[in-house]
Amino acid sequence: MKFLRLKTVVVSLLLITGLFIFSPAPSLAIPTLQLDIAGGSYDFSTDTIVSSGNTFTLYAYLNPNFCNTLSDTYYISAAIAPKVDKGGADIGSFNFNGTTVNATSDMTYGVPPLENIAKLQGWDSGDLPKHGIFPTYFSEFEFQFSSSNQVKPYNTMERSIFDKDIPAGTGMYYAAFTIDTSLLDPNYVIHFDLYNTILKKGGDIDVSQFAPFSHDAQSAAVPEPSTVLLLGSGLLGLWATRRFLI
């Protein structure tokens, strides 16, 4: 009898182990709010999707839940990184979906969201996490998702890691924005965050429940013209040497 019970336990363990070994790897969970960049790659050191150039399409995604609905108003913050101290000098400009933003004269200093209200009460744990980017200069862009713009739900980090195309389908809403950072100082990039805000009683802004850990996005550093020229000269020299040897 004991032998039969032992045999049953061993068989059960083998079956469970087999399920773990041979079952397909589960997909990553799909966050409620996400950002993605067409052709971008995932940076594990910053948990951010980075563009491959200075002109790209930024996608904001909504996987609705009881905190984030299609009828809500959403915001993307575009922040200067690395941090620029208050009173920072002119570092060029960038274009967000047709709007030119002069950095830093057209921007707000601090921590989003809605800094003009938040600064009256000070930053608290309910505001957007500082996560190493803030405080710095930033601009906020307000928008709403449209029911006509949908894709098949997917995790943007997983797509970036495995270099997949954005899947066609329905179930997850998106908004697309054209970004151009070619006129920004090459020592800086634009860091993007996506969130929804709810004005609490008394005017307090609390996004902790309305901006679940979304995947951030960021522009790529633009090489300085001198660097590009130097690289081009080196390649030209290699080509000339090869021609001479042949």
One Martini backbone bead per residue (centre of mass of N, CA, C, O) as a GRO file, in nm:
protein
  246
    1MET     BB    1   0.059   0.062  -0.022
    2LYS     BB    2   0.300   0.253   0.010
    3PHE     BB    3   0.406   0.206  -0.276
    4LEU     BB    4   0.158   0.325  -0.425
    5ARG     BB    5   0.171   0.608  -0.303
    6LEU     BB    6   0.458   0.671  -0.400
    7LYS     BB    7   0.399   0.633  -0.700
    8THR     BB    8   0.187   0.856  -0.723
    9VAL     BB    9   0.370   1.092  -0.641
   10VAL     BB   10   0.584   1.058  -0.863
   11VAL     BB   11   0.393   1.088  -1.106
   12SER     BB   12   0.290   1.371  -1.033
   13LEU     BB   13   0.566   1.515  -1.043
   14LEU     BB   14   0.627   1.446  -1.339
   15LEU     BB   15   0.382   1.590  -1.460
   16ILE     BB   16   0.445   1.876  -1.352
   17THR     BB   17   0.727   1.900  -1.478
   18GLY     BB   18   0.633   1.865  -1.770
   19LEU     BB   19   0.459   2.119  -1.781
   20PHE     BB   20   0.697   2.320  -1.736
   21ILE     BB   21   0.878   2.226  -1.976
   22PHE     BB   22   0.646   2.204  -2.227
   23SER     BB   23   0.535   2.465  -2.182
   24PRO     BB   24   0.473   2.754  -2.294
   25ALA     BB   25   0.577   3.060  -2.271
   26PRO     BB   26   0.465   3.319  -2.114
   27SER     BB   27   0.335   3.609  -2.143
   28LEU     BB   28   0.341   3.917  -2.077
   29ALA     BB   29   0.192   4.137  -1.916
   30ILE     BB   30  -0.066   4.382  -1.965
   31PRO     BB   31  -0.071   4.691  -1.933
   32THR     BB   32  -0.274   4.963  -1.918
   33LEU     BB   33  -0.017   5.149  -1.970
   34GLN     BB   34   0.163   5.244  -2.276
   35LEU     BB   35   0.473   5.258  -2.455
   36ASP     BB   36   0.585   5.309  -2.802
   37ILE     BB   37   0.828   5.238  -3.072
   38ALA     BB   38   0.889   5.238  -3.385
   39GLY     BB   39   1.181   5.045  -3.393
   40GLY     BB   40   1.241   4.998  -3.110
   41SER     BB   41   1.431   4.947  -2.803
   42TYR     BB   42   1.521   4.770  -2.515
   43ASP     BB   43   1.625   4.905  -2.196
   44PHE     BB   44   1.732   4.745  -1.908
   45SER     BB   45   1.865   4.984  -1.739
   46THR     BB   46   1.571   5.170  -1.776
   47ASP     BB   47   1.303   5.054  -1.880
   48THR     BB   48   1.324   5.149  -2.200
   49ILE     BB   49   1.208   5.273  -2.502
   50VAL     BB   50   1.416   5.321  -2.789
   51SER     BB   51   1.504   5.488  -3.042
   52SER     BB   52   1.671   5.484  -3.374
   53GLY     BB   53   1.605   5.797  -3.388
   54ASN     BB   54   1.491   6.147  -3.434
   55THR     BB   55   1.251   6.012  -3.605
   56PHE     BB   56   0.921   5.924  -3.478
   57THR     BB   57   0.677   5.694  -3.347
   58LEU     BB   58   0.450   5.744  -3.086
   59TYR     BB   59   0.289   5.513  -2.861
   60ALA     BB   60  -0.028   5.496  -2.706
   61TYR     BB   61  -0.175   5.279  -2.453
   62LEU     BB   62  -0.503   5.110  -2.388
   63ASN     BB   63  -0.606   4.890  -2.117
   64PRO     BB   64  -0.887   4.871  -1.984
   65ASN     BB   65  -1.026   4.983  -1.670
   66PHE     BB   66  -1.162   5.119  -1.380
   67CYS     BB   67  -0.935   5.362  -1.400
   68ASN     BB   68  -0.914   5.322  -1.728
   69THR     BB   69  -1.081   5.494  -1.979
   70LEU     BB   70  -1.194   5.606  -2.283
   71SER     BB   71  -1.313   5.890  -2.153
   72ASP     BB   72  -1.054   5.980  -2.064
   73THR     BB   73  -0.782   6.179  -1.973
   74TYR     BB   74  -0.456   6.222  -2.112
   75TYR     BB   75  -0.086   6.204  -2.065
   76ILE     BB   76   0.219   6.343  -2.195
   77SER     BB   77   0.549   6.349  -2.100
   78ALA     BB   78   0.827   6.574  -2.188
   79ALA     BB   79   1.160   6.512  -2.088
   80ILE     BB   80   1.463   6.608  -1.980
   81ALA     BB   81   1.766   6.420  -2.064
   82PRO     BB   82   1.927   6.491  -1.848
   83LYS     BB   83   1.911   6.681  -1.599
   84VAL     BB   84   1.784   7.014  -1.556
   85ASP     BB   85   1.834   7.288  -1.412
   86LYS     BB   86   1.719   7.555  -1.287
   87GLY     BB   87   1.782   7.786  -1.541
   88GLY     BB   88   1.841   7.670  -1.799
   89ALA     BB   89   1.956   7.655  -2.098
   90ASP     BB   90   1.963   7.652  -2.425
   91ILE     BB   91   1.888   7.319  -2.612
   92GLY     BB   92   1.676   7.380  -2.818
   93SER     BB   93   1.452   7.149  -2.994
   94PHE     BB   94   1.117   7.005  -3.034
   95ASN     BB   95   0.871   6.781  -3.189
   96PHE     BB   96   0.511   6.747  -3.113
   97ASN     BB   97   0.288   6.686  -3.333
   98GLY     BB   98   0.361   7.001  -3.455
   99THR     BB   99   0.498   7.100  -3.185
  100THR     BB  100   0.712   7.344  -3.082
  101VAL     BB  101   0.981   7.302  -2.837
  102ASN     BB  102   1.154   7.499  -2.624
  103ALA     BB  103   1.474   7.430  -2.479
  104THR     BB  104   1.334   7.558  -2.182
  105SER     BB  105   1.123   7.804  -2.224
  106ASP     BB  106   0.850   7.606  -2.281
  107MET     BB  107   0.897   7.486  -1.996
  108THR     BB  108   0.869   7.293  -1.702
  109TYR     BB  109   0.962   7.278  -1.364
  110GLY     BB  110   0.973   6.935  -1.237
  111VAL     BB  111   0.677   6.733  -1.155
  112PRO     BB  112   0.465   6.542  -1.283
  113PRO     BB  113   0.151   6.644  -1.284
  114LEU     BB  114   0.035   6.943  -1.317
  115GLU     BB  115   0.241   7.161  -1.189
  116ASN     BB  116   0.060   7.417  -1.137
  117ILE     BB  117  -0.074   7.251  -0.898
  118ALA     BB  118   0.140   7.072  -0.750
  119LYS     BB  119   0.326   7.312  -0.644
  120LEU     BB  120   0.120   7.404  -0.417
  121GLN     BB  121   0.155   7.105  -0.254
  122GLY     BB  122   0.357   6.927  -0.352
  123TRP     BB  123   0.526   6.645  -0.352
  124ASP     BB  124   0.399   6.310  -0.369
  125SER     BB  125   0.334   5.966  -0.376
  126GLY     BB  126   0.096   6.021  -0.601
  127ASP     BB  127   0.282   6.101  -0.796
  128LEU     BB  128   0.498   6.090  -1.026
  129PRO     BB  129   0.762   5.922  -1.039
  130LYS     BB  130   1.096   6.016  -1.049
  131HIS     BB  131   1.293   5.792  -1.166
  132GLY     BB  132   1.564   5.992  -1.222
  133ILE     BB  133   1.444   6.235  -1.398
  134PHE     BB  134   1.330   6.385  -1.163
  135PRO     BB  135   1.381   6.696  -1.174
  136THR     BB  136   1.273   6.883  -1.469
  137TYR     BB  137   1.212   6.954  -1.785
  138PHE     BB  138   0.866   6.993  -1.909
  139SER     BB  139   0.593   6.859  -2.110
  140GLU     BB  140   0.239   6.859  -2.170
  141PHE     BB  141   0.001   6.622  -2.331
  142GLU     BB  142  -0.325   6.624  -2.430
  143PHE     BB  143  -0.557   6.335  -2.453
  144GLN     BB  144  -0.753   6.098  -2.650
  145PHE     BB  145  -0.897   5.812  -2.714
  146SER     BB  146  -0.994   5.609  -2.989
  147SER     BB  147  -1.215   5.363  -3.098
  148SER     BB  148  -1.078   5.341  -3.398
  149ASN     BB  149  -0.801   5.281  -3.240
  150GLN     BB  150  -0.667   4.952  -3.289
  151VAL     BB  151  -0.519   4.667  -3.126
  152LYS     BB  152  -0.362   4.404  -3.032
  153PRO     BB  153  -0.283   4.290  -2.744
  154TYR     BB  154   0.036   4.401  -2.595
  155ASN     BB  155   0.373   4.391  -2.502
  156THR     BB  156   0.612   4.624  -2.560
  157MET     BB  157   0.861   4.480  -2.450
  158GLU     BB  158   0.828   4.214  -2.605
  159ARG     BB  159   0.835   4.332  -2.889
  160SER     BB  160   1.117   4.459  -2.868
  161ILE     BB  161   1.286   4.208  -2.796
  162PHE     BB  162   1.157   4.032  -3.060
  163ASP     BB  163   1.102   4.210  -3.308
  164LYS     BB  164   0.808   4.294  -3.351
  165ASP     BB  165   0.515   4.362  -3.474
  166ILE     BB  166   0.241   4.537  -3.476
  167PRO     BB  167  -0.060   4.414  -3.395
  168ALA     BB  168  -0.335   4.332  -3.543
  169GLY     BB  169  -0.657   4.456  -3.421
  170THR     BB  170  -0.831   4.420  -3.108
  171GLY     BB  171  -0.858   4.579  -2.751
  172MET     BB  172  -0.640   4.816  -2.804
  173TYR     BB  173  -0.566   5.144  -2.758
  174TYR     BB  174  -0.456   5.428  -2.970
  175ALA     BB  175  -0.190   5.679  -3.000
  176ALA     BB  176  -0.027   5.894  -3.238
  177PHE     BB  177   0.315   6.039  -3.254
  178THR     BB  178   0.521   6.284  -3.387
  179ILE     BB  179   0.883   6.284  -3.364
  180ASP     BB  180   1.141   6.556  -3.329
  181THR     BB  181   1.510   6.577  -3.226
  182SER     BB  182   1.722   6.720  -3.428
  183LEU     BB  183   1.731   7.018  -3.256
  184LEU     BB  184   1.866   6.890  -3.025
  185ASP     BB  185   2.083   6.857  -2.803
  186PRO     BB  186   2.305   6.580  -2.812
  187ASN     BB  187   2.313   6.560  -2.478
  188TYR     BB  188   2.001   6.507  -2.523
  189VAL     BB  189   1.678   6.383  -2.423
  190ILE     BB  190   1.347   6.238  -2.452
  191HIS     BB  191   1.116   6.169  -2.194
  192PHE     BB  192   0.840   5.938  -2.166
  193ASP     BB  193   0.508   5.972  -2.018
  194LEU     BB  194   0.213   5.790  -1.903
  195TYR     BB  195  -0.113   5.931  -1.796
  196ASN     BB  196  -0.365   5.955  -1.544
  197THR     BB  197  -0.593   6.196  -1.402
  198ILE     BB  198  -0.726   6.275  -1.070
  199LEU     BB  199  -0.928   6.491  -0.902
  200LYS     BB  200  -0.935   6.543  -0.587
  201LYS     BB  201  -1.036   6.634  -0.304
  202GLY     BB  202  -0.893   6.958  -0.285
  203GLY     BB  203  -0.688   6.919  -0.554
  204ASP     BB  204  -0.560   6.655  -0.549
  205ILE     BB  205  -0.303   6.463  -0.711
  206ASP     BB  206  -0.353   6.112  -0.811
  207VAL     BB  207  -0.162   5.848  -0.997
  208SER     BB  208  -0.116   5.563  -0.868
  209GLN     BB  209  -0.398   5.436  -0.999
  210PHE     BB  210  -0.353   5.584  -1.309
  211ALA     BB  211  -0.025   5.475  -1.343
  212PRO     BB  212   0.068   5.212  -1.425
  213PHE     BB  213   0.351   5.057  -1.498
  214SER     BB  214   0.473   5.200  -1.752
  215HIS     BB  215   0.625   5.210  -2.043
  216ASP     BB  216   0.874   5.382  -2.140
  217ALA     BB  217   1.018   5.654  -2.340
  218GLN     BB  218   1.291   5.734  -2.587
  219SER     BB  219   1.518   5.909  -2.727
  220ALA     BB  220   1.783   5.936  -2.922
  221ALA     BB  221   2.093   6.008  -2.958
  222VAL     BB  222   2.251   6.268  -3.128
  223PRO     BB  223   2.491   6.298  -3.338
  224GLU     BB  224   2.744   6.479  -3.399
  225PRO     BB  225   2.865   6.614  -3.684
  226SER     BB  226   3.166   6.550  -3.622
  227THR     BB  227   3.121   6.246  -3.579
  228VAL     BB  228   3.010   6.185  -3.859
  229LEU     BB  229   3.255   6.293  -4.015
  230LEU     BB  230   3.465   6.105  -3.890
  231LEU     BB  231   3.332   5.842  -3.978
  232GLY     BB  232   3.330   5.906  -4.281
  233SER     BB  233   3.638   5.938  -4.311
  234GLY     BB  234   3.712   5.652  -4.222
  235LEU     BB  235   3.554   5.501  -4.444
  236LEU     BB  236   3.697   5.641  -4.682
  237GLY     BB  237   3.982   5.539  -4.609
  238LEU     BB  238   3.920   5.237  -4.634
  239TRP     BB  239   3.833   5.246  -4.929
  240ALA     BB  240   4.101   5.363  -5.047
  241THR     BB  241   4.287   5.137  -4.944
  242ARG     BB  242   4.146   4.907  -5.091
  243ARG     BB  243   4.188   5.021  -5.376
  244PHE     BB  244   4.500   5.030  -5.365
  245LEU     BB  245   4.547   4.721  -5.308
  246ILE     BB  246   4.386   4.630  -5.571
   0.00000   0.00000   0.00000
